[in-house]
Amino acid sequence: ILHNRRTLILPLHEIVYLEKSLRKICFNCKSPEKYLDRAEVIKRESENRKLTVDTYGSFEDYRSHLTKHFCQTHRSYIVNLNYVRSLQGNSLILFSGEIIPISRNFKNAVSRQIEHVFF
């Protein structure tokens, strides 16, 4: 991905989920500090901001690079199913405790993909 005018290679097993807001995509990783400059890590921590690897674009730009373990749950989220602890109602609960919403439009597709990947 292109991050701060640098090209980064993020291993798929490091990506927990992608979150999109307008044209900004945040890659939420297990160890984001590996991919960010030290100064950026210090700045974000001092501002109490989450450490993410950010870029601009659309999910379509990255979908072809993701494996079957990645599932879109909402127009703003794509989740790595390897980090999902449980499915509760209209949400996925991650091992980290974070809650990822599942919209009505994606509910059936998420259920099918979970069955396909794990069963």
LUMNU-393158 format. One record per residue: residue number from 1; residue in three letters; chain; x, z, y of N, C-alpha, C in turn. Coordinates in Angstrom, 3 decimals. Layout:
{i:NUM, aa:ALA, ch:A, n.u:X, n.w:Z, n.v:Y, ca.u:X, ca.w:Z, ca.v:Y, c.u:X, c.w:Z, c.v:Y}
...
% end
This chain:
{i:1, aa:ILE, ch:A, n.u:0.845, n.w:0.000, n.v:-1.187, ca.u:0.000, ca.w:0.000, ca.v:0.000, c.u:0.881, c.w:0.000, c.v:1.239}
{i:2, aa:LEU, ch:A, n.u:0.332, n.w:-0.437, n.v:2.337, ca.u:1.060, ca.w:-0.441, ca.v:3.605, c.u:0.704, c.w:0.842, c.v:4.364}
{i:3, aa:HIS, ch:A, n.u:1.716, n.w:1.677, n.v:4.599, ca.u:1.519, ca.w:2.963, ca.v:5.276, c.u:2.580, c.w:3.108, c.v:6.359}
{i:4, aa:ASN, ch:A, n.u:2.135, n.w:3.196, n.v:7.609, ca.u:3.063, ca.w:3.325, ca.v:8.748, c.u:4.172, c.w:2.272, c.v:8.719}
{i:5, aa:ARG, ch:A, n.u:3.756, n.w:1.043, n.v:8.548, ca.u:4.667, ca.w:-0.109, ca.v:8.523, c.u:5.689, c.w:-0.076, c.v:7.380}
{i:6, aa:ARG, ch:A, n.u:5.396, n.w:0.724, n.v:6.353, ca.u:6.229, ca.w:0.765, ca.v:5.153, c.u:5.354, c.w:0.420, c.v:3.962}
{i:7, aa:THR, ch:A, n.u:5.924, n.w:-0.284, n.v:3.014, ca.u:5.194, ca.w:-0.580, ca.v:1.788, c.u:5.511, c.w:0.502, c.v:0.767}
{i:8, aa:LEU, ch:A, n.u:4.465, n.w:1.148, n.v:0.267, ca.u:4.613, ca.w:2.207, ca.v:-0.722, c.u:4.021, c.w:1.759, c.v:-2.043}
{i:9, aa:ILE, ch:A, n.u:4.643, n.w:2.178, n.v:-3.119, ca.u:4.097, ca.w:1.937, ca.v:-4.447, c.u:3.602, c.w:3.273, c.v:-4.972}
{i:10, aa:LEU, ch:A, n.u:2.293, n.w:3.381, n.v:-5.150, ca.u:1.684, ca.w:4.601, ca.v:-5.671, c.u:1.339, c.w:4.380, c.v:-7.145}
{i:11, aa:PRO, ch:A, n.u:1.935, n.w:5.153, n.v:-8.045, ca.u:1.545, ca.w:5.034, ca.v:-9.459, c.u:0.074, c.w:5.420, c.v:-9.623}
{i:12, aa:LEU, ch:A, n.u:-0.657, n.w:4.707, n.v:-10.441, ca.u:-2.090, ca.w:4.954, ca.v:-10.602, c.u:-2.379, c.w:6.370, c.v:-11.088}
{i:13, aa:HIS, ch:A, n.u:-1.492, n.w:6.927, n.v:-11.923, ca.u:-1.742, ca.w:8.282, ca.v:-12.430, c.u:-1.612, c.w:9.346, c.v:-11.343}
{i:14, aa:GLU, ch:A, n.u:-1.031, n.w:9.001, n.v:-10.203, ca.u:-0.901, ca.w:9.937, ca.v:-9.077, c.u:-2.161, c.w:9.964, c.v:-8.207}
{i:15, aa:ILE, ch:A, n.u:-2.949, n.w:8.899, n.v:-8.240, ca.u:-4.125, ca.w:8.789, ca.v:-7.363, c.u:-5.297, c.w:9.547, c.v:-7.972}
{i:16, aa:VAL, ch:A, n.u:-5.814, n.w:10.550, n.v:-7.242, ca.u:-6.964, ca.w:11.325, ca.v:-7.695, c.u:-8.243, c.w:10.617, c.v:-7.264}
{i:17, aa:TYR, ch:A, n.u:-8.323, n.w:10.252, n.v:-5.989, ca.u:-9.457, ca.w:9.462, ca.v:-5.511, c.u:-9.105, c.w:8.786, c.v:-4.198}
{i:18, aa:LEU, ch:A, n.u:-9.889, n.w:7.758, n.v:-3.874, ca.u:-9.767, ca.w:7.039, ca.v:-2.612, c.u:-11.003, c.w:7.367, c.v:-1.792}
{i:19, aa:GLU, ch:A, n.u:-10.788, n.w:7.602, n.v:-0.518, ca.u:-11.897, ca.w:7.887, ca.v:0.391, c.u:-11.808, c.w:6.940, c.v:1.575}
{i:20, aa:LYS, ch:A, n.u:-12.922, n.w:6.283, n.v:1.881, ca.u:-12.938, ca.w:5.295, ca.v:2.956, c.u:-13.801, c.w:5.793, c.v:4.106}
{i:21, aa:SER, ch:A, n.u:-13.296, n.w:5.581, n.v:5.308, ca.u:-14.061, ca.w:5.864, ca.v:6.516, c.u:-13.825, c.w:4.694, c.v:7.458}
{i:22, aa:LEU, ch:A, n.u:-14.871, n.w:3.916, n.v:7.685, ca.u:-14.760, ca.w:2.659, ca.v:8.428, c.u:-13.720, c.w:1.780, c.v:7.741}
{i:23, aa:ARG, ch:A, n.u:-12.611, n.w:1.447, n.v:8.406, ca.u:-11.598, ca.w:0.591, ca.v:7.770, c.u:-10.402, c.w:1.380, c.v:7.253}
{i:24, aa:LYS, ch:A, n.u:-10.430, n.w:2.696, n.v:7.417, ca.u:-9.320, ca.w:3.539, ca.v:6.968, c.u:-9.582, c.w:4.006, c.v:5.541}
{i:25, aa:ILE, ch:A, n.u:-8.570, n.w:3.858, n.v:4.680, ca.u:-8.660, ca.w:4.317, ca.v:3.307, c.u:-7.614, c.w:5.405, c.v:3.107}
{i:26, aa:CYS, ch:A, n.u:-8.074, n.w:6.554, n.v:2.615, ca.u:-7.178, ca.w:7.672, ca.v:2.329, c.u:-6.985, c.w:7.761, c.v:0.817}
{i:27, aa:PHE, ch:A, n.u:-5.744, n.w:7.649, n.v:0.381, ca.u:-5.397, ca.w:7.824, ca.v:-1.022, c.u:-5.069, c.w:9.300, c.v:-1.223}
{i:28, aa:ASN, ch:A, n.u:-5.934, n.w:10.014, n.v:-1.922, ca.u:-5.724, ca.w:11.425, ca.v:-2.213, c.u:-4.948, c.w:11.503, c.v:-3.520}
{i:29, aa:CYS, ch:A, n.u:-3.719, n.w:11.969, n.v:-3.446, ca.u:-2.808, ca.w:11.966, ca.v:-4.592, c.u:-2.511, c.w:13.375, c.v:-5.068}
{i:30, aa:LYS, ch:A, n.u:-2.001, n.w:13.466, n.v:-6.301, ca.u:-1.582, ca.w:14.762, ca.v:-6.833, c.u:-0.445, c.w:15.335, c.v:-5.999}
{i:31, aa:SER, ch:A, n.u:0.532, n.w:14.514, n.v:-5.672, ca.u:1.715, ca.w:14.966, ca.v:-4.922, c.u:1.978, c.w:14.039, c.v:-3.745}
{i:32, aa:PRO, ch:A, n.u:1.147, n.w:14.110, n.v:-2.701, ca.u:1.292, ca.w:13.165, ca.v:-1.586, c.u:2.604, c.w:13.321, c.v:-0.833}
{i:33, aa:GLU, ch:A, n.u:3.202, n.w:14.514, n.v:-0.876, ca.u:4.451, ca.w:14.726, ca.v:-0.142, c.u:5.582, c.w:13.831, c.v:-0.655}
{i:34, aa:LYS, ch:A, n.u:5.459, n.w:13.330, n.v:-1.883, ca.u:6.465, ca.w:12.395, ca.v:-2.422, c.u:6.479, c.w:11.076, c.v:-1.649}
{i:35, aa:TYR, ch:A, n.u:5.357, n.w:10.729, n.v:-1.045, ca.u:5.200, ca.w:9.411, ca.v:-0.441, c.u:5.170, c.w:9.442, c.v:1.085}
{i:36, aa:LEU, ch:A, n.u:5.135, n.w:10.623, n.v:1.666, ca.u:5.073, ca.w:10.751, ca.v:3.124, c.u:6.425, c.w:11.187, c.v:3.671}
{i:37, aa:ASP, ch:A, n.u:6.692, n.w:10.812, n.v:4.909, ca.u:7.903, ca.w:11.274, ca.v:5.585, c.u:7.809, c.w:12.780, c.v:5.790}
{i:38, aa:ARG, ch:A, n.u:8.960, n.w:13.439, n.v:5.771, ca.u:8.988, ca.w:14.899, ca.v:5.962, c.u:8.344, c.w:15.295, c.v:7.293}
{i:39, aa:ALA, ch:A, n.u:8.630, n.w:14.542, n.v:8.346, ca.u:8.059, ca.w:14.852, ca.v:9.660, c.u:6.531, c.w:14.762, c.v:9.624}
{i:40, aa:GLU, ch:A, n.u:6.011, n.w:13.781, n.v:8.910, ca.u:4.559, ca.w:13.614, ca.v:8.806, c.u:3.932, c.w:14.768, c.v:8.030}
{i:41, aa:VAL, ch:A, n.u:4.599, n.w:15.212, n.v:6.970, ca.u:4.106, ca.w:16.346, ca.v:6.189, c.u:4.044, c.w:17.596, c.v:7.066}
{i:42, aa:ILE, ch:A, n.u:5.111, n.w:17.853, n.v:7.803, ca.u:5.164, ca.w:19.030, ca.v:8.669, c.u:4.075, c.w:18.965, c.v:9.738}
{i:43, aa:LYS, ch:A, n.u:3.893, n.w:17.788, n.v:10.339, ca.u:2.882, ca.w:17.629, ca.v:11.390, c.u:1.480, c.w:17.886, c.v:10.837}
{i:44, aa:ARG, ch:A, n.u:1.160, n.w:17.286, n.v:9.697, ca.u:-0.183, ca.w:17.463, ca.v:9.131, c.u:-0.424, c.w:18.904, c.v:8.702}
{i:45, aa:GLU, ch:A, n.u:0.597, n.w:19.534, n.v:8.125, ca.u:0.424, ca.w:20.923, ca.v:7.708, c.u:0.224, c.w:21.835, c.v:8.912}
{i:46, aa:SER, ch:A, n.u:0.931, n.w:21.568, n.v:10.004, ca.u:0.773, ca.w:22.395, ca.v:11.204, c.u:-0.605, c.w:22.212, c.v:11.830}
{i:47, aa:GLU, ch:A, n.u:-1.215, n.w:21.041, n.v:11.623, ca.u:-2.556, ca.w:20.767, ca.v:12.137, c.u:-3.643, c.w:21.109, c.v:11.117}
{i:48, aa:ASN, ch:A, n.u:-3.227, n.w:21.685, n.v:9.980, ca.u:-4.146, ca.w:22.013, ca.v:8.876, c.u:-4.938, c.w:20.798, c.v:8.405}
{i:49, aa:ARG, ch:A, n.u:-4.286, n.w:19.637, n.v:8.408, ca.u:-4.916, ca.w:18.411, ca.v:7.914, c.u:-4.480, c.w:18.169, c.v:6.479}
{i:50, aa:LYS, ch:A, n.u:-5.350, n.w:17.573, n.v:5.722, ca.u:-5.063, ca.w:17.267, ca.v:4.327, c.u:-3.965, c.w:16.212, c.v:4.223}
{i:51, aa:LEU, ch:A, n.u:-3.094, n.w:16.371, n.v:3.243, ca.u:-2.044, ca.w:15.390, ca.v:3.013, c.u:-2.611, c.w:14.231, c.v:2.203}
{i:52, aa:THR, ch:A, n.u:-2.708, n.w:13.084, n.v:2.825, ca.u:-3.170, ca.w:11.868, ca.v:2.154, c.u:-2.278, c.w:10.718, c.v:2.587}
{i:53, aa:VAL, ch:A, n.u:-2.233, n.w:9.696, n.v:1.753, ca.u:-1.520, ca.w:8.473, ca.v:2.108, c.u:-2.581, c.w:7.519, c.v:2.642}
{i:54, aa:ASP, ch:A, n.u:-2.487, n.w:7.176, n.v:3.914, ca.u:-3.528, ca.w:6.400, ca.v:4.587, c.u:-3.099, c.w:4.957, c.v:4.820}
{i:55, aa:THR, ch:A, n.u:-4.087, n.w:4.084, n.v:4.793, ca.u:-3.873, ca.w:2.677, ca.v:5.105, c.u:-5.182, c.w:2.123, c.v:5.662}
{i:56, aa:TYR, ch:A, n.u:-5.179, n.w:0.875, n.v:6.009, ca.u:-6.385, ca.w:0.228, ca.v:6.529, c.u:-6.739, c.w:-0.954, c.v:5.650}
{i:57, aa:GLY, ch:A, n.u:-8.029, n.w:-1.179, n.v:5.475, ca.u:-8.491, ca.w:-2.282, ca.v:4.654, c.u:-9.850, c.w:-1.958, c.v:4.074}
{i:58, aa:SER, ch:A, n.u:-10.143, n.w:-2.606, n.v:2.945, ca.u:-11.407, ca.w:-2.358, ca.v:2.253, c.u:-11.097, c.w:-2.031, c.v:0.799}
{i:59, aa:PHE, ch:A, n.u:-12.075, n.w:-1.460, n.v:0.114, ca.u:-11.897, ca.w:-1.164, ca.v:-1.304, c.u:-11.608, c.w:-2.434, c.v:-2.092}
{i:60, aa:GLU, ch:A, n.u:-12.187, n.w:-3.544, n.v:-1.668, ca.u:-11.973, ca.w:-4.808, ca.v:-2.375, c.u:-10.494, c.w:-5.208, c.v:-2.411}
{i:61, aa:ASP, ch:A, n.u:-9.736, n.w:-4.801, n.v:-1.388, ca.u:-8.306, ca.w:-5.117, ca.v:-1.347, c.u:-7.548, c.w:-4.441, c.v:-2.485}
{i:62, aa:TYR, ch:A, n.u:-8.075, n.w:-3.327, n.v:-3.006, ca.u:-7.358, ca.w:-2.528, ca.v:-4.006, c.u:-8.032, c.w:-2.507, c.v:-5.372}
{i:63, aa:ARG, ch:A, n.u:-9.291, n.w:-2.895, n.v:-5.446, ca.u:-10.051, ca.w:-2.804, ca.v:-6.697, c.u:-9.366, c.w:-3.532, c.v:-7.858}
{i:64, aa:SER, ch:A, n.u:-8.780, n.w:-4.686, n.v:-7.610, ca.u:-8.157, ca.w:-5.461, ca.v:-8.688, c.u:-6.907, c.w:-4.781, c.v:-9.245}
{i:65, aa:HIS, ch:A, n.u:-6.331, n.w:-3.837, n.v:-8.504, ca.u:-5.133, ca.w:-3.129, ca.v:-8.952, c.u:-5.455, c.w:-1.854, c.v:-9.723}
{i:66, aa:LEU, ch:A, n.u:-6.716, n.w:-1.440, n.v:-9.709, ca.u:-7.118, ca.w:-0.197, ca.v:-10.355, c.u:-7.560, c.w:-0.448, c.v:-11.796}
{i:67, aa:THR, ch:A, n.u:-7.379, n.w:0.551, n.v:-12.653, ca.u:-7.748, ca.w:0.426, ca.v:-14.065, c.u:-9.203, c.w:0.828, c.v:-14.279}
{i:68, aa:LYS, ch:A, n.u:-9.641, n.w:0.764, n.v:-15.528, ca.u:-11.020, ca.w:1.125, ca.v:-15.877, c.u:-11.310, c.w:2.605, c.v:-15.654}
{i:69, aa:HIS, ch:A, n.u:-10.282, n.w:3.406, n.v:-15.452, ca.u:-10.478, ca.w:4.836, ca.v:-15.208, c.u:-10.902, c.w:5.140, c.v:-13.770}
{i:70, aa:PHE, ch:A, n.u:-10.922, n.w:4.129, n.v:-12.925, ca.u:-11.350, ca.w:4.315, ca.v:-11.538, c.u:-12.789, c.w:3.844, c.v:-11.405}
{i:71, aa:CYS, ch:A, n.u:-13.608, n.w:4.694, n.v:-10.796, ca.u:-15.044, ca.w:4.441, ca.v:-10.720, c.u:-15.531, c.w:4.674, c.v:-9.294}
{i:72, aa:GLN, ch:A, n.u:-16.258, n.w:3.704, n.v:-8.753, ca.u:-16.827, ca.w:3.884, ca.v:-7.422, c.u:-18.111, c.w:4.681, c.v:-7.559}
{i:73, aa:THR, ch:A, n.u:-18.179, n.w:5.797, n.v:-6.826, ca.u:-19.339, ca.w:6.692, ca.v:-6.911, c.u:-20.230, c.w:6.622, c.v:-5.684}
{i:74, aa:HIS, ch:A, n.u:-19.702, n.w:6.001, n.v:-4.640, ca.u:-20.365, ca.w:6.017, ca.v:-3.335, c.u:-19.705, c.w:4.898, c.v:-2.543}
{i:75, aa:ARG, ch:A, n.u:-20.323, n.w:4.457, n.v:-1.475, ca.u:-19.680, ca.w:3.393, ca.v:-0.695, c.u:-18.368, c.w:3.866, c.v:-0.086}
{i:76, aa:SER, ch:A, n.u:-18.148, n.w:5.189, n.v:-0.050, ca.u:-16.945, ca.w:5.749, ca.v:0.549, c.u:-15.964, c.w:6.366, c.v:-0.451}
{i:77, aa:TYR, ch:A, n.u:-16.268, n.w:6.327, n.v:-1.757, ca.u:-15.400, ca.w:6.986, ca.v:-2.741, c.u:-15.170, c.w:6.146, c.v:-3.987}
{i:78, aa:ILE, ch:A, n.u:-13.927, n.w:6.139, n.v:-4.434, ca.u:-13.556, ca.w:5.649, ca.v:-5.761, c.u:-12.746, c.w:6.769, c.v:-6.394}
{i:79, aa:VAL, ch:A, n.u:-13.121, n.w:7.187, n.v:-7.609, ca.u:-12.524, ca.w:8.357, ca.v:-8.248, c.u:-11.795, c.w:7.954, c.v:-9.526}
{i:80, aa:ASN, ch:A, n.u:-10.654, n.w:8.604, n.v:-9.758, ca.u:-9.943, ca.w:8.466, ca.v:-11.028, c.u:-10.622, c.w:9.427, c.v:-12.001}
{i:81, aa:LEU, ch:A, n.u:-11.286, n.w:8.900, n.v:-13.019, ca.u:-12.061, ca.w:9.724, ca.v:-13.938, c.u:-11.192, c.w:10.700, c.v:-14.730}
{i:82, aa:ASN, ch:A, n.u:-9.896, n.w:10.480, n.v:-14.790, ca.u:-8.998, ca.w:11.407, ca.v:-15.484, c.u:-8.927, c.w:12.765, c.v:-14.791}
{i:83, aa:TYR, ch:A, n.u:-9.366, n.w:12.853, n.v:-13.541, ca.u:-9.319, ca.w:14.098, ca.v:-12.785, c.u:-10.688, c.w:14.746, c.v:-12.631}
{i:84, aa:VAL, ch:A, n.u:-11.682, n.w:14.237, n.v:-13.354, ca.u:-13.045, ca.w:14.770, ca.v:-13.267, c.u:-13.241, c.w:15.843, c.v:-14.331}
{i:85, aa:ARG, ch:A, n.u:-13.659, n.w:17.026, n.v:-13.874, ca.u:-13.931, ca.w:18.135, ca.v:-14.799, c.u:-15.346, c.w:18.055, c.v:-15.344}
{i:86, aa:SER, ch:A, n.u:-16.319, n.w:17.732, n.v:-14.455, ca.u:-17.705, ca.w:17.683, ca.v:-14.913, c.u:-18.557, c.w:16.833, c.v:-13.980}
{i:87, aa:LEU, ch:A, n.u:-19.716, n.w:16.485, n.v:-14.511, ca.u:-20.741, ca.w:15.757, ca.v:-13.758, c.u:-21.892, c.w:16.733, c.v:-13.572}
{i:88, aa:GLN, ch:A, n.u:-22.223, n.w:17.028, n.v:-12.324, ca.u:-23.317, ca.w:17.970, ca.v:-12.039, c.u:-24.275, c.w:17.322, c.v:-11.054}
{i:89, aa:GLY, ch:A, n.u:-25.431, n.w:16.947, n.v:-11.546, ca.u:-26.436, ca.w:16.322, ca.v:-10.689, c.u:-25.918, c.w:15.037, c.v:-10.080}
{i:90, aa:ASN, ch:A, n.u:-25.836, n.w:14.996, n.v:-8.774, ca.u:-25.358, ca.w:13.809, ca.v:-8.067, c.u:-23.940, c.w:13.992, c.v:-7.544}
{i:91, aa:SER, ch:A, n.u:-23.117, n.w:14.707, n.v:-8.309, ca.u:-21.741, ca.w:14.965, ca.v:-7.888, c.u:-20.799, c.w:14.989, c.v:-9.080}
{i:92, aa:LEU, ch:A, n.u:-19.566, n.w:14.618, n.v:-8.805, ca.u:-18.488, ca.w:14.803, ca.v:-9.775, c.u:-17.658, c.w:15.979, c.v:-9.283}
{i:93, aa:ILE, ch:A, n.u:-17.332, n.w:16.887, n.v:-10.188, ca.u:-16.495, ca.w:18.033, ca.v:-9.856, c.u:-15.100, c.w:17.739, c.v:-10.408}
{i:94, aa:LEU, ch:A, n.u:-14.109, n.w:17.767, n.v:-9.527, ca.u:-12.737, ca.w:17.490, ca.v:-9.934, c.u:-12.068, c.w:18.778, c.v:-10.416}
{i:95, aa:PHE, ch:A, n.u:-10.967, n.w:18.643, n.v:-11.151, ca.u:-10.223, ca.w:19.813, ca.v:-11.605, c.u:-9.724, c.w:20.642, c.v:-10.425}
{i:96, aa:SER, ch:A, n.u:-9.523, n.w:20.008, n.v:-9.280, ca.u:-9.063, ca.w:20.715, ca.v:-8.086, c.u:-10.187, c.w:21.519, c.v:-7.429}
{i:97, aa:GLY, ch:A, n.u:-11.435, n.w:21.323, n.v:-7.891, ca.u:-12.583, ca.w:22.001, ca.v:-7.300, c.u:-13.295, c.w:21.163, c.v:-6.256}
{i:98, aa:GLU, ch:A, n.u:-12.700, n.w:20.047, n.v:-5.867, ca.u:-13.346, ca.w:19.176, ca.v:-4.877, c.u:-14.594, c.w:18.545, c.v:-5.482}
{i:99, aa:ILE, ch:A, n.u:-15.569, n.w:18.292, n.v:-4.633, ca.u:-16.835, ca.w:17.703, ca.v:-5.056, c.u:-16.947, c.w:16.306, c.v:-4.457}
{i:100, aa:ILE, ch:A, n.u:-17.163, n.w:15.320, n.v:-5.328, ca.u:-17.295, ca.w:13.924, ca.v:-4.908, c.u:-18.755, c.w:13.512, c.v:-5.107}
{i:101, aa:PRO, ch:A, n.u:-19.428, n.w:13.051, n.v:-4.058, ca.u:-20.844, ca.w:12.676, ca.v:-4.194, c.u:-21.032, c.w:11.380, c.v:-4.980}
{i:102, aa:ILE, ch:A, n.u:-22.170, n.w:11.300, n.v:-5.639, ca.u:-22.590, ca.w:10.064, ca.v:-6.312, c.u:-23.873, c.w:9.627, c.v:-5.632}
{i:103, aa:SER, ch:A, n.u:-23.859, n.w:8.438, n.v:-5.045, ca.u:-25.073, ca.w:7.956, ca.v:-4.382, c.u:-26.035, c.w:7.371, c.v:-5.409}
{i:104, aa:ARG, ch:A, n.u:-27.294, n.w:7.267, n.v:-5.030, ca.u:-28.308, ca.w:6.699, ca.v:-5.931, c.u:-27.948, c.w:5.301, c.v:-6.380}
{i:105, aa:ASN, ch:A, n.u:-27.362, n.w:4.509, n.v:-5.477, ca.u:-27.005, ca.w:3.121, ca.v:-5.813, c.u:-25.955, c.w:3.031, c.v:-6.913}
{i:106, aa:PHE, ch:A, n.u:-25.113, n.w:4.058, n.v:-7.056, ca.u:-24.012, ca.w:4.012, ca.v:-8.016, c.u:-24.241, c.w:4.900, c.v:-9.242}
{i:107, aa:LYS, ch:A, n.u:-25.317, n.w:5.676, n.v:-9.272, ca.u:-25.569, ca.w:6.657, ca.v:-10.338, c.u:-25.520, c.w:6.040, c.v:-11.736}
{i:108, aa:ASN, ch:A, n.u:-26.253, n.w:4.960, n.v:-11.974, ca.u:-26.278, ca.w:4.339, ca.v:-13.298, c.u:-24.920, c.w:3.754, c.v:-13.676}
{i:109, aa:ALA, ch:A, n.u:-24.264, n.w:3.118, n.v:-12.730, ca.u:-22.954, ca.w:2.529, ca.v:-13.001, c.u:-21.926, c.w:3.606, c.v:-13.332}
{i:110, aa:VAL, ch:A, n.u:-21.984, n.w:4.740, n.v:-12.636, ca.u:-21.061, ca.w:5.847, ca.v:-12.907, c.u:-21.300, c.w:6.377, c.v:-14.314}
{i:111, aa:SER, ch:A, n.u:-22.540, n.w:6.593, n.v:-14.687, ca.u:-22.866, ca.w:7.095, ca.v:-16.026, c.u:-22.372, c.w:6.140, c.v:-17.102}
{i:112, aa:ARG, ch:A, n.u:-22.604, n.w:4.850, n.v:-16.916, ca.u:-22.148, ca.w:3.849, ca.v:-17.890, c.u:-20.624, c.w:3.832, c.v:-18.002}
{i:113, aa:GLN, ch:A, n.u:-19.954, n.w:3.930, n.v:-16.873, ca.u:-18.494, ca.w:3.860, ca.v:-16.892, c.u:-17.900, c.w:5.120, c.v:-17.546}
{i:114, aa:ILE, ch:A, n.u:-18.484, n.w:6.278, n.v:-17.303, ca.u:-18.017, ca.w:7.500, ca.v:-17.950, c.u:-18.190, c.w:7.385, c.v:-19.468}
{i:115, aa:GLU, ch:A, n.u:-19.336, n.w:6.893, n.v:-19.903, ca.u:-19.577, ca.w:6.688, ca.v:-21.344, c.u:-18.579, c.w:5.697, c.v:-21.918}
{i:116, aa:HIS, ch:A, n.u:-18.338, n.w:4.614, n.v:-21.219, ca.u:-17.429, ca.w:3.574, ca.v:-21.694, c.u:-15.991, c.w:4.095, c.v:-21.801}
{i:117, aa:VAL, ch:A, n.u:-15.548, n.w:4.848, n.v:-20.832, ca.u:-14.167, ca.w:5.319, ca.v:-20.805, c.u:-13.920, c.w:6.448, c.v:-21.797}
{i:118, aa:PHE, ch:A, n.u:-14.865, n.w:7.384, n.v:-21.910, ca.u:-14.611, ca.w:8.585, ca.v:-22.696, c.u:-15.318, c.w:8.644, c.v:-24.041}
{i:119, aa:PHE, ch:A, n.u:-16.316, n.w:7.792, n.v:-24.265, ca.u:-17.053, ca.w:7.895, ca.v:-25.538, c.u:-16.990, c.w:6.616, c.v:-26.275}
% end
